Amino acid sequence: MATLGHRRLVRSCRYPRLTWRYARWRYIDNLSPLLAYRFGRCLHSNRRSHELVKLNQDGVVITSAQALLGSDSYFEELTSAVGKLERNHADAIASARAAFNALA
């Protein structure tokens, strides 16, 4: 039976560029986000912890985006950007909807 180390050795000999690319991405290019995630985790607030318990217990939690993400989230910026895109491309969206409704 082949061990995990043996498989890695065979894979590294068979695909040296692929292995180097993965190692470079994993340990060089992605190092700062990896370390920020590992050491900079913030603890959940009491409300988030309560919602997580309810989610694990019931499978469903109903909440608002502001309560879940907090006031300093990028949710407002995202919704305003989506609204702006919808206004800019309203004609194309309307024609796509009309074409889809004609098929149905």
N, C-alpha and C positions, 0 to 999 in steps of 0.2 A: 504494500500500500504506500502510495506516494505521500510524503508529508507536505505541509504548507511551504516550508523552506525550499524543498525540492522543486515544487511547482513554480515558485518565484524565480529560482535559478534558471529553470528551463525557459520560462517566459522572458527573462531578461536576456538570455542568449538568442532566443528566437526573434524578439522584437526589441532591439536595443534602443532605437529612437523613440518608440512608444513609451518605453519604461522611463527613459530620461525626461521626456516631455511631462509625464505624469509626476515624476519626482520633482521636477522644476516647478510645476504648478503648485504641487502640494506643499512643498517645504520652502520655496523661495518666493514665488509670486503671491501666494496666499498666506504668507506667514503673519503679516500684521493683522488681517481679519481673524485668523485662527487664534492668535494670542489675545486679541481683544475679546473674542467670544469666550475663551477659556477662563481668563482672569477678570474680565469686566462684567460678568453677569450681574444684573441687578435683580434683587429679590422682588417678587410680585407683591403688590399692595394687598391689603386685606380683601378688598372688593374683588380683585382678580383671583385671589386664592379661593374665595367663596364661589366665584363663577366656574373655576376649574373643578372644584369639588362637585358642583351641580352638573357640570358636563360629564364627568366621570360616572356620576350616579344615575342621571336620567338620560344622558346621550344628547340632550338639547339644552341650550341656554339662549334666552332672548335678552339682548342687551343693545345698547347704542354703541356706535363706533367711538364717540367721544368718551364714554365711560370705559370702554375697553382699552383704547389706545392712549387716552390722556389728552390734555389740551395742547401739548407741545408736539403733537404728531403731524405727519405730513398729509393727513387725510383731507383737510380743507384745501390744501394746495392741489392735491390730486383731483378732487371734485371740481374745482374751478378750471383746471386744465382740460378735463373731459368736457365740461360745459362749453368752453371756448372752442374746442375741436368740433363739437356738435353744431355750434352756431356757424362756424366757418365752412363746414361741409354739409350743411342742411339740404342743399339741392341734391347732392349725390346720395345722401341717405334716403331722401324721399323717393328718388327714382329707383333705388335698389329695393326699397320696401314695396313700391308699386309693382315692380317686375316679379318679386317673390309672391305677392298676393295674386298676381295674374296666373301664376303657375298652380296655385293651390285651389 
